[in-house]
Amino acid sequence: MARSSVCGIFEPMPAPSAHPQIQLGPRSFDVLQLPPFALQWRVQGPEQTLQVKCLSRKKFVALEPEEWVRQHWVHYLSSELGYPLGRIAVEQPLQLNGLARFADIVCHDNAGIPLLLVEVKRPNIALSASVLNQVLRYHLTLQTPLVIISNGIQHQAYHFQGGQFKSLDRLPPGPSSTVSNK
């Protein structure tokens, strides 16, 4: 069965009010151009902080707009493209020019080699040259063949090969694995 693609080409960002919203507890979030799923969430503490259970980290984290996009990507990568959750790193530490940085999502193969890097932004952040430059700097360290930038509403993906990169309109499925997504 063919899997759907969420990658596209840069287009002008629509006005923020153009996006439908979904209500979770005391907060509302943009409906994303990624498959919906039943995320596990809660309101915690005296500040009534909204939290989501991270599919990869298996712990509750604050649910901010960027985390909303990140969790939808983790779900899409695992449920639609077949990357095992155990091989998806969220906020993976890396060193860049001697500075500590964190890659939003990195999918690895069975040997632990990074295959795919996703940089996510809040839905109201445009996919600009600076966002692309950020992920390309991370790519210098991780050397993933696939790179994606997304704000949950718009997405752009690239394939790197032989020092060249080209824009993709589809994402290839993840590597076959015997590791369960559960």
C-alpha angles and dihedrals in degrees: 000000000000116000122225121248126230097185119110145159126276111273131171112284112251118231111282091242090061092076122088115235134222121209120226113177109301095348138068127212135193116264103245134219089242128090113281119237140178103266120189112240141165142180109240139190136355091302089056092233114191111229135184129203106243110231092215104034092041092218137097117265133176111281106229124159093266091050089050089058093042093054092049089053092048089051092047093047093050103036101033105027099032102239106153113241089230089063096048114094118198119204091359111194118238138167119239118180089337093308126115112243134168126225110216098222130000122179117203134198124237091277092053095254112146111248106168135025123197123190111194130196134186113277091251093056113095119230096246136166089266091058090049091047090052093055091043090056089052088047089059088064101036100035094207117175090221127050127182133184120192143164090192092257099057126030136187127188134190135192118213121206131156094354092306130100132202133191116253128212092193135035118230117234118265123261118284112258140172091219112110121237090223 
